[in-house]
């Protein structure tokens, strides 16, 4: 139907790289609808490099077993043959973790070739935390920006970085993220997330470690980039640390705990309201009770108290944890409501529908099959 080319940091590695979660789900959905999709990622990108150093080739084999239809074509920026890559393409999407020069070269190619449409995809907080770097991207050859929140879209429009922008939130890949039949619990609470450096290290302590310690719950943490000081802090609180967890194994882990937390990085909680990142979508899709540290849901993605609970501070988090444990019927109602919200509004299928509507708005034909020559490797 359509030939889509995507330039992202990585589809193969999710080591400290949450964007891979959504990308895998979107590409899977597009392929399932009959579209042809090719994903290009830089050779020796930092996420894949760290994954291989820490986990070895077994992590790549696990990915290929889970996603046999997905692959990332590795490229070297200086040797990109864009004429060949984009031959016969209908749509090209470039993620904002790409190098400035790669973004510029693709935009210049689009200016010389009108047979495809070109979109820039922003899924990070750098538009407020690293404004100068984001303003340095040359998007003059792009048809518009996909932003995963209204606030980010508005920054692009008001800053004059683009003339057209659309809100394109992340969502759950419900082919992977779904409830599992529970055999037994391994503990009370699990948090899955990478160490926040200075962006949420204090929040992890306030909203997860200290409440778990005060309630004497059995807790577990998965993630990467935890410094020795943080690991000692977890151990002192009696919380286990499991290290890196492949994202596709998260549903099985959620199934073994009574609740999980969402702890947004500080820029999302303060400067970028309306953006939860992908974690709440995935948790609700798995049917696990979710309690979130504060963030403003101005894009009205969820219903507080019905899909998930919010905690205003660490002691409020403690009370919310007790409520989840002490009120099983009410907790079950919340879980079912959250699962219904995901399935009715926030799946990768919904986001592909939104993407195709954007393509139609751009004047693209998203339905008729075509015969074309297919481009080659970078």
Secondary structure, DSSP 4 states (H G I P E B T S, - for coil): --EEEEE-S-SS--TT-THHHHHHHHHHHHHHTT-EEEEEEETT-HHHHHHHHHH-HHHHHHHHHH-TT--EEEE-GGG--HHHHTTT-SEEEEETTS-HHHHHHHHHHHHH--SSEEEEEE-SSHHHHSHHHHHTS--TT-SEEEESSHHHHHHHHHTTS-S-EEE----B-TTTS--------SEEEEEE----TTTTHHHHIIIIIHHHHHHT--EEEE-S---HHHHHHHHHTT-EE-----GGGHHHHHTTEEEEEE---HHHHHTSTT---SHHHHHHHTT--EEEE----TT--S-BTTTBEEESSHHHHHHHHHHHHH-HHHHHHHHHHHHHHHHHH-BHHHHHHHHHHHHHHTT---SS----PPP---
